[in-house]
């Protein structure tokens, strides 16, 4: 059974990313289409879509393109089943991945605090508009 391939428009729709953004991620080496059609159109698989979703989820946490690239290289290396990393190399990769998890957790906590402050501000404005409440 051959894997389903999608053109960039469908991938953009599924990921919520623009065509331009997907092309940019290809240009900077974060994602590569799995194939090209005879006409030269980019063709993506579910694995490619999942990779783009990882990138999309890193964006609001202010990860740089270099950090995204590094994290994707780590996860790619850990996902290799044949001739994949073993022993100390695998442990080092897992430690680096855990460091990214810690950074992501900390950034999420910062965003939660900012959201609470923003909601409090919005509530203050609502009270000023409607002093009866």
C-alpha positions in Angstrom: 0.0 0.0 0.0 1.5 3.4 -1.0 1.4 6.2 1.4 -1.1 9.0 0.6 0.6 12.2 -0.7 -0.8 15.7 -0.4 -0.1 18.9 -2.3 1.0 21.9 -0.4 -2.5 23.5 -0.4 -4.0 20.6 1.5 -1.1 20.6 3.9 -1.5 24.3 4.5 -5.2 23.8 5.2 -4.5 20.9 7.6 -1.7 22.6 9.5 -3.1 26.2 9.5 0.2 27.4 8.0 0.4 29.5 4.9 1.9 28.3 1.7 4.6 30.9 2.1 5.5 29.7 5.6 5.7 26.0 4.5 8.0 27.0 1.6 10.1 29.1 4.0 10.4 26.1 6.4 11.6 24.1 3.4 14.1 26.8 2.4 15.6 26.9 5.9 15.8 23.1 6.1 13.1 22.3 8.7 10.9 20.2 6.4 11.4 18.6 3.1 8.6 17.3 0.9 8.7 13.6 0.7 8.4 13.7 -3.1 7.6 15.8 -6.1 5.0 15.2 -8.7 5.9 14.8 -12.4 5.0 18.4 -12.8 7.4 19.4 -9.9 4.7 20.0 -7.3 5.7 19.4 -3.7 4.1 16.2 -2.2 3.8 15.7 1.5 2.9 12.6 3.6 1.3 12.4 7.1 4.9 12.3 8.6 5.6 15.6 6.9 2.4 17.1 8.3 3.2 15.8 11.8 6.7 17.5 11.4 5.1 20.8 10.4 2.7 20.6 13.4 5.7 20.2 15.7 7.2 23.3 14.2 3.9 25.1 14.5 3.6 24.2 18.1 7.1 25.4 18.9 6.5 28.9 17.3 4.3 30.4 20.1 7.0 29.3 22.6 9.5 31.5 20.8 11.9 28.7 19.7 14.3 30.0 17.1 14.7 28.3 13.7 18.0 26.9 14.9 16.4 25.4 18.1 13.6 24.0 15.9 16.2 22.4 13.6 18.1 21.0 16.6 15.0 19.5 18.2 13.9 18.0 14.9 17.3 16.4 14.4 17.2 15.0 17.9 13.8 13.5 17.4 14.7 12.2 13.9 17.8 10.5 15.3 15.9 8.9 18.2 13.2 7.7 15.8 15.7 5.7 13.7 15.1 2.0 14.4 17.8 0.4 12.2 21.3 1.6 13.2 19.8 4.1 15.6 21.6 5.6 18.5 22.5 3.3 21.4 24.1 3.6 24.8 25.7 6.9 25.6 24.6 8.6 22.4 21.0 7.7 23.0 21.2 9.0 26.6 22.8 12.3 25.4 20.0 12.7 22.8 17.4 12.0 25.5 19.0 14.5 27.8 18.9 17.2 25.1 15.3 16.4 24.4 14.5 16.7 28.1 16.2 20.1 28.2 13.9 21.2 25.4 10.9 19.9 27.4 12.0 21.9 30.4 12.3 25.0 28.3 8.9 24.4 26.8 7.3 23.8 30.2 8.9 27.1 31.6 7.7 29.1 28.5 4.2 27.6 28.9 4.1 28.8 32.5 5.2 32.2 31.5 2.5 32.4 28.9 -0.1 31.2 31.5 1.0 34.1 33.8 0.8 36.6 30.9 -2.7 35.3 29.9 -3.9 35.7 33.5 -2.6 39.3 33.6 -4.3 40.0 30.3 -7.6 38.5 31.4 -7.4 40.6 34.6 -6.8 43.7 32.6 -9.7 42.9 30.3 -11.9 42.4 33.3 -10.8 45.7 34.7 -11.8 47.4 31.5 -15.2 45.7 31.5 -15.8 46.9 35.1 -14.9 50.5 34.1 -17.4 50.3 31.2 -20.2 48.9 33.4 -19.7 50.3 36.9 -23.0 48.7 38.1 -21.3 45.2 38.2 
